[in-house]
Amino acid sequence: MSPMKLVARRSEERGNADHDWLKTFHTFSFAMYQDGQHELFGSLRVMNEDRVAPRTGFGTHSHREFEIFSYVVSGELEHKDSMGNTEVLKRGDLQMTSTGTGISHSEKAHGSKQVHFLQIWSVPSKSGLSPKYYTRHFTDEEKADKWAKVVAPVGAKDVVVEREASGPAPVNSPLTLYATILGQGKSLHRVFEGKKGYIHVVQTSGYNDKKASGASVRISSQGSGEELTLREGDGAYIFVGQKGTSMTVENDGDRSAEVLVFDLD
């Protein structure tokens, strides 16, 4: 088997739009941004980094046959849906909607501050599922210099299929999502179980549509010779090569870095 391969997805190369009320980046093709080289990776279909102005947002609209989850970075996100769920999500909250045969929902900034969140979609392994809604909360302490498993497949270890529970939110896709807040000079290893992975450094220092800046991490894999430096908004496609291959993430910058890593089949 070939060793791990890392392919950078630079922040300034992502789809980007400033609609005044919404400032957004698209890692994959979405809405007006279409790029045949960035359509789908494993089951990962959408990863948008959104900033929504106070008291604005996405009005009621419908989805079907996607697993949609929101990772709240700052501010408050108000969610309402056709299943009767109404909730205000805050920093550390993760909301999962398994849209299945179809739901309608709205997502808006709650209160007087902008909400910054990542909206992530994956393709379900089965179609025609009944819609479900889940929320989970992970403190900064749970992510500090360690991996917090925030999303994992239904049936995986520690996954509880209840609306609110501890542990990772259940997803009907071969996808596991880990999050960390990595301090200066700290490093972590991540062993991959799937064939692919994706890493993203969250833009915690603020909106930046130019070359990435802010927090910095270096990723590498022993034995492959592969190494990349990523800054806020940057990401990388990871071709694992062999199950059980490990990647090292090291904070080589001047501040903490919030990092998401997807393990994908």
Buried (B, 14 or more C-beta within 10 A) or exposed (E): EEBBBBEBBBBEBBBBBEEEBBBBBBBBBBEEBEBEEBEEBBBBBBBBBBBBBBEBBBEEEEBBBBBBBBBBBBBBBBBBBEBEBEBBBBBBBBBBBBBBEEBBBBBBBBEEEBBBBBBBBBBBBEEEBEBBBBBBBBEEEBBBBBBBBBBBBBEBEEBBEEEEBEBBBBBBBBBBBBBBBBEEEBBBEBEBBBBBBBBBBBBBBEBBBEEBBBBBBBBBBEEBEBEBBBBBBBBBBBBBBEEEBBBBBBBEBEEBBBBBBBBBB
